Amino acid sequence: MNERGAQARVVIAGGGVAALEATLALRALSQEPLSIELIAPERDFVYRPLAVADPFLVGETRSFPLAKLAEAAGGRLLGGKVAAVDAENRVVTTEDGGEVAYDALLVALGARPREAVPNALTFVGPESGAALASILDDALAGEIRRLVFAMPAGVGWPLPMYELALLARAFLVDRGATRVEIVLVTPEDRPLALFGSRASDAIAELLELRGITCRLETTPVRFGAGVLRVAPEDEIEADRVVALGRLIGPRLEGLPHDGEGFLPTDAFCRVGSEPDVYAAGDATQFPLKQGGIAAQQADVAATHIAARFGSTVEPTPFRPVLRGLLLTGMAARFLRAEPGTAESSINTEALWWPPAKIVGRYLAPFLAGTLGLSEELPPSTGESAVVEVELGLGDHATWAGI
């Protein structure tokens, strides 16, 4: 309990995956009653993993009232947007001037995408669906000869680029547009190299079988006048280019952050030397930006917060495990990389349950039971490759994404 002897007040800045996972974890782990409040401007929780499938008519992005989800998870939603933190006085300030006191604070504000390849369509999720659907219409109308999917350097989660390329190929072929060339451009030395050699080889073979050209060790720079300029110095002819964006952190006033606005965290997801301030998800400096990783960080923070306020739970340090699910437009495959090795195995059986796109210890079963989101994948036309890799804390410099 806090020094005043009252119920400890945990404030969570954010309303996404990490925020809900932390709320559920705190309720499960705490032995003393906690007041859990989420501060977020959003009214809805958007289940974003299927955004890549929207333009291809094989999936649907869904949203649900955030206040009801927060309540069902054991918290309470406060409307507003966090503007600053006064760590010395343990107060969060919102943009409208409101102040919320806390005993422990978890920052789960996510990150914002920015354009990385000028003049390309920057795919950022559901907001980009209509623009990508328009490109597909142009391809079906015979106006596009070559469609390039480009992954810039420094992207925090590259797997959606592979999904977009594979789904685009399946979509166009199914509609008779077999002459449209699909090219995938990536700075990686192997397709999704983080997932191990066997998984990478399988993905490379899949791209080849689908007739997708993969340009490795090639960094997209700028698109214009029918040419994608890349580094090393080269050019790729293209009629349209779709690129992922780079993320920038929340740059929250009152807390330490790097030049890109991301919060530094330790092995227990504590922010710098600030007392009782934690961070999870895309807002942190951890280079891999993915929902499953955000949930794992939220769990780590929750164990430490629960122990801080009287629980006998043993705080567990952050040791991330990467699980990925790749939509490709055909039959499903599951892959797993062995921890600490470059090898990976392929299996037709699910590697976790419920088999959700976002894997969280508490969130996945909660969403499955509350919203029926355990199997929200495109039905018979959706092929999936699921990859699981355990990363050591010293592996932060080597990463790729879901």
C-alpha positions in Angstrom: 0.0 0.0 0.0 1.0 3.6 -0.4 2.3 5.8 2.4 -1.2 7.3 3.1 -2.5 3.8 3.8 -5.1 4.2 1.1 -5.7 2.0 -1.9 -2.7 2.4 -4.2 -3.5 4.2 -7.4 -1.9 2.9 -10.6 -2.3 5.2 -13.6 -1.8 3.8 -17.1 -1.1 6.4 -19.9 -2.6 4.8 -23.0 -5.5 2.6 -24.1 -3.9 0.1 -26.4 -2.5 -3.5 -26.2 0.1 -2.7 -23.4 -2.5 -0.7 -21.4 -5.1 -3.5 -21.4 -2.6 -6.3 -20.8 -1.1 -4.4 -17.8 -4.6 -3.8 -16.4 -5.4 -7.5 -16.6 -2.1 -8.5 -15.2 -2.3 -6.2 -12.3 -5.7 -7.6 -11.4 -4.4 -11.1 -11.6 -1.2 -10.5 -9.7 -2.1 -8.0 -7.0 -3.0 -9.3 -3.5 -4.0 -5.9 -2.3 -6.8 -3.9 -3.9 -5.5 -1.4 -6.5 -7.2 1.5 -8.2 -6.3 1.2 -11.9 -7.0 4.2 -14.2 -6.3 4.5 -17.9 -5.9 7.9 -19.5 -6.5 7.9 -23.2 -8.2 10.2 -25.7 -9.5 7.3 -27.8 -13.0 6.1 -27.4 -12.4 2.7 -29.1 -9.8 0.0 -28.9 -8.9 -0.9 -32.5 -7.8 -4.5 -33.2 -5.2 -3.5 -35.8 -3.4 -6.7 -36.8 -5.8 -7.4 -39.6 -5.4 -4.0 -41.2 -3.2 -5.5 -43.9 -6.0 -7.7 -44.9 -8.7 -5.0 -45.3 -7.8 -3.8 -48.8 -7.7 -7.4 -50.1 -11.2 -8.1 -48.8 -10.0 -11.1 -46.7 -10.2 -9.5 -43.3 -11.7 -6.7 -41.3 -10.3 -4.3 -38.8 -12.6 -4.1 -35.8 -13.1 -1.7 -33.0 -14.7 -1.9 -29.6 -15.7 0.7 -26.9 -12.5 1.2 -24.8 -14.4 2.2 -21.6 -16.3 -1.1 -21.5 -13.1 -3.1 -22.2 -11.2 -1.2 -19.5 -14.0 -1.9 -17.0 -14.2 -5.5 -17.9 -10.4 -5.8 -17.5 -10.6 -4.3 -14.0 -9.8 -0.6 -14.6 -11.5 2.7 -15.3 -11.0 4.9 -18.4 -10.4 8.6 -17.9 -10.8 10.7 -21.0 -7.9 12.9 -21.9 -4.4 13.0 -23.4 -1.3 12.9 -21.3 0.9 15.9 -21.8 3.5 15.8 -19.1 4.7 13.9 -16.0 5.8 15.5 -12.7 7.7 12.5 -11.4 8.8 14.3 -8.2 5.3 15.0 -7.1 3.8 11.9 -8.8 1.3 13.8 -11.0 0.3 13.4 -14.6 -0.9 16.5 -16.5 -3.3 16.2 -19.4 -3.6 18.5 -22.4 -6.7 20.2 -21.0 -4.8 21.1 -17.8 -6.2 18.3 -15.6 -4.0 16.6 -13.0 -4.1 13.0 -12.0 -2.0 11.8 -9.0 -0.4 8.4 -9.0 1.4 5.9 -6.8 2.7 4.1 -9.9 2.6 5.1 -13.5 2.9 3.0 -16.6 3.5 4.9 -19.9 2.0 2.9 -22.8 1.4 5.7 -25.3 2.7 3.9 -28.4 4.5 5.7 -31.2 3.5 7.7 -34.3 4.4 6.7 -37.8 6.1 9.1 -40.2 6.9 9.0 -43.9 10.2 7.2 -44.7 10.0 7.1 -48.5 8.8 10.4 -50.0 6.1 10.1 -52.6 5.3 6.4 -51.7 2.1 5.4 -50.0 3.1 5.0 -46.4 1.1 2.2 -45.0 0.2 2.8 -41.3 -2.8 0.6 -40.8 -6.6 0.9 -41.3 -6.1 4.6 -42.2 -4.2 3.5 -45.4 -6.7 0.9 -46.5 -8.6 3.1 -49.0 -5.5 4.4 -50.7 -4.1 0.9 -51.1 -7.4 -0.4 -52.4 -7.2 2.4 -55.0 -3.8 1.1 -56.1 -5.2 -2.4 -56.5 -8.0 -1.0 -58.6 -5.5 0.7 -60.9 -3.6 -2.6 -61.2 -6.7 -4.5 -62.1 -7.4 -1.8 -64.7 -4.1 -2.4 -66.4 -2.5 0.9 -65.3 0.2 -0.7 -63.2 3.0 -2.9 -64.6 5.2 -3.0 -61.5 4.1 -2.6 -57.9 6.9 -2.2 -55.3 6.6 -2.8 -51.6 9.5 -1.1 -49.8 10.8 -1.5 -46.3 12.9 1.5 -45.1 15.9 1.0 -42.8 15.0 1.2 -39.1 11.4 0.0 -39.3 10.3 -1.5 -36.0 8.1 -4.3 -37.5 8.8 -5.3 -41.1 6.5 -8.4 -41.3 3.5 -6.4 -42.6 5.5 -5.5 -45.7 5.8 -9.2 -46.5 2.1 -9.7 -45.8 1.2 -6.8 -48.1 3.3 -8.2 -51.0 2.0 -11.7 -50.7 -1.6 -10.7 -50.3 -1.4 -8.3 -53.2 0.0 -11.1 -55.4 -2.8 -13.5 -54.4 -5.5 -10.7 -54.8 -4.3 -9.8 -58.3 -3.8 -13.4 -59.6 -7.2 -14.4 -58.3 -8.7 -11.6 -60.5 -6.7 -12.4 -63.6 -4.1 -9.6 -63.3 -1.2 -12.0 -63.6 1.1 -9.6 -65.5 1.6 -7.2 -62.6 5.1 -7.6 -61.3 5.4 -7.5 -57.5 8.8 -6.5 -56.1 9.7 -6.4 -52.4 12.7 -4.2 -51.4 14.3 -4.6 -48.0 17.6 -3.7 -46.3 17.7 -7.2 -44.7 20.3 -9.7 -45.8 17.7 -12.5 -45.7 13.9 -12.4 -45.7 12.8 -11.8 -42.0 16.3 -12.9 -41.0 15.6 -12.6 -37.2 13.4 -15.7 -37.4 16.3 -18.0 -38.2 17.8 -19.6 -41.2 15.2 -22.3 -41.8 12.2 -19.9 -41.4 14.0 -17.4 -43.6 14.6 -20.0 -46.3 11.0 -21.0 -46.2 9.8 -17.4 -46.6 12.3 -16.9 -49.5 11.0 -20.0 -51.2 7.4 -18.8 -50.7 8.2 -15.5 -52.3 9.8 -17.2 -55.2 6.9 -19.6 -55.7 4.5 -16.7 -55.7 6.6 -14.9 -58.4 7.6 -12.1 -56.1 11.0 -10.6 -56.7 12.9 -9.9 -53.5 15.7 -7.3 -53.5 17.8 -7.8 -50.4 20.3 -5.5 -48.9 18.6 -2.6 -50.7 17.3 0.4 -48.8 14.5 2.5 -50.4 15.2 6.2 -50.4 12.8 8.2 -52.6 10.1 7.6 -55.2 9.4 9.8 -58.2 8.9 10.0 -61.9 8.4 6.2 -62.1 11.7 5.4 -60.3 12.4 4.2 -56.8 15.8 5.4 -55.8 17.6 3.0 -53.4 20.9 2.6 -51.6 23.5 1.4 -52.5 23.2 3.8 -55.5 20.7 2.3 -57.8 17.2 2.7 -59.3 14.2 0.5 -59.6 11.4 1.2 -62.1 8.0 1.3 -60.4 4.5 2.5 -61.2 3.5 2.6 -57.5 5.4 2.1 -54.3 4.0 1.1 -50.9 6.3 1.6 -47.9 6.2 1.1 -44.2 6.7 4.2 -42.0 9.3 4.8 -39.3 8.0 5.4 -35.8 8.7 8.3 -33.5 8.2 8.2 -29.7 5.9 10.2 -27.6 8.6 12.6 -26.3 6.8 13.0 -23.0 7.6 16.1 -21.1 9.1 15.4 -17.6 10.5 12.0 -18.5 13.9 11.1 -20.1 13.8 10.2 -23.8 16.2 9.8 -26.7 16.4 11.9 -29.8 13.5 10.1 -31.4 11.3 10.5 -28.3 11.5 6.9 -27.0 11.7 6.2 -23.2 14.7 4.3 -21.8 13.8 1.3 -19.7 15.7 -1.2 -17.6 15.2 -5.0 -17.2 12.0 -4.4 -15.2 10.6 -1.8 -17.6 11.3 1.1 -15.2 12.0 4.4 -16.9 15.5 5.7 -16.1 15.9 6.5 -12.5 12.3 7.8 -12.0 10.6 6.3 -9.0 7.6 4.1 -9.8 7.5 5.1 -13.4 7.3 2.3 -16.0 6.9 2.1 -19.8 5.8 -0.7 -22.2 5.2 -1.0 -25.9 6.2 1.2 -28.8 6.9 4.1 -26.6 10.1 2.4 -25.2 13.6 2.4 -26.7 13.3 -1.4 -27.4 13.7 -1.5 -31.2 11.1 -4.2 -31.9 7.7 -2.6 -32.1 5.0 -5.3 -32.0 1.9 -6.0 -30.0 3.2 -9.3 -28.5 6.3 -7.5 -27.3 4.3 -4.7 -25.8 2.2 -7.2 -23.9 5.3 -8.9 -22.5 6.7 -5.6 -21.3 3.4 -4.8 -19.7 3.5 -8.1 -17.8 7.0 -7.3 -16.6 6.0 -3.9 -15.4 2.9 -5.4 -13.7 4.9 -7.9 -11.7 7.1 -5.2 -10.4 4.2 -2.9 -9.6 2.3 -5.7 -7.9 5.3 -6.6 -5.8 5.8 -2.9 -5.0 2.3 -2.8 -3.4 2.3 -5.9 -1.3 2.0 -8.9 -3.7 4.3 -11.9 -3.1 4.7 -12.3 -6.9 8.4 -12.4 -7.9 9.2 -9.6 -10.3 10.4 -11.1 -13.6 12.9 -9.3 -15.9 12.1 -8.6 -19.5 13.2 -11.5 -21.7 11.3 -11.0 -24.9 9.9 -13.9 -27.0 8.9 -13.0 -30.6 5.8 -14.6 -32.1 4.8 -13.7 -35.6 1.9 -14.6 -37.8 2.2 -13.9 -41.6 -0.9 -13.6 -43.7 -0.1 -14.7 -47.3 -3.4 -15.4 -49.0 -3.2 -19.2 -49.0 -2.9 -22.3 -46.7 -1.5 -21.9 -43.2 2.0 -22.7 -41.9 3.5 -22.3 -38.4 7.2 -21.8 -37.8 9.3 -21.6 -34.7 12.9 -20.5 -34.1 14.8 -22.3 -31.3 15.9 -19.9 -28.5 19.5 -18.8 -28.8 20.1 -20.5 -32.1 19.7 -19.5 -35.8 17.7 -22.6 -36.5 13.9 -22.7 -36.8 11.3 -25.4 -37.4 8.1 -25.5 -39.4 4.9 -27.0 -38.1 1.3 -27.0 -39.3 -0.1 -26.8 -35.7 -0.6 -23.6 -33.8 2.2 -22.7 -31.4 0.1 -20.9 -28.9 -3.5 -20.7 -27.8 -5.7 -18.9 -28.4 -4.2 -18.5 -31.9 -4.6 -14.7 -31.9 -2.6 -12.3 -34.0 -1.7 -10.3 -30.8 -0.3 -12.7 -28.2 -0.6 -11.6 -24.6 -0.7 -13.8 -21.6 -3.8 -12.1 -20.3 -5.0 -10.1 -23.2 -5.4 -13.0 -25.8 -7.7 -15.1 -23.7 -9.5 -11.9 -22.5 -10.2 -10.8 -26.1 -11.1 -14.3 -27.1 -13.7 -14.7 -24.3 -15.0 -11.1 -24.3 -14.9 -10.3 -28.1 -14.4 -13.6 -29.8 -11.1 -12.5 -31.3 -9.2 -15.8 -30.8 -9.3 -16.8 -34.5 -9.7 -13.4 -36.2 -7.8 -14.5 -39.3 -8.9 -14.6 -42.9 -10.7 -18.0 -43.3 -9.8 -20.5 -46.0 -7.8 -18.1 -48.1 -5.4 -17.0 -45.4 -2.0 -18.6 -45.2 -0.1 -17.9 -42.0 3.5 -18.3 -41.0 4.0 -18.1 -37.3 7.5 -17.6 -35.9 8.6 -17.6 -32.3 12.1 -16.5 -31.2 13.4 -15.9 -27.7 15.7 -12.8 -27.6 18.2 -12.1 -24.9 18.5 -8.7 -23.4 21.8 -8.3 -25.2 20.2 -8.8 -28.6 18.5 -5.4 -28.9 20.7 -4.4 -31.9 19.4 -7.3 -34.0 15.6 -7.3 -34.7 12.8 -7.5 -37.1 9.0 -7.6 -36.7 5.3 -9.1 -36.9 
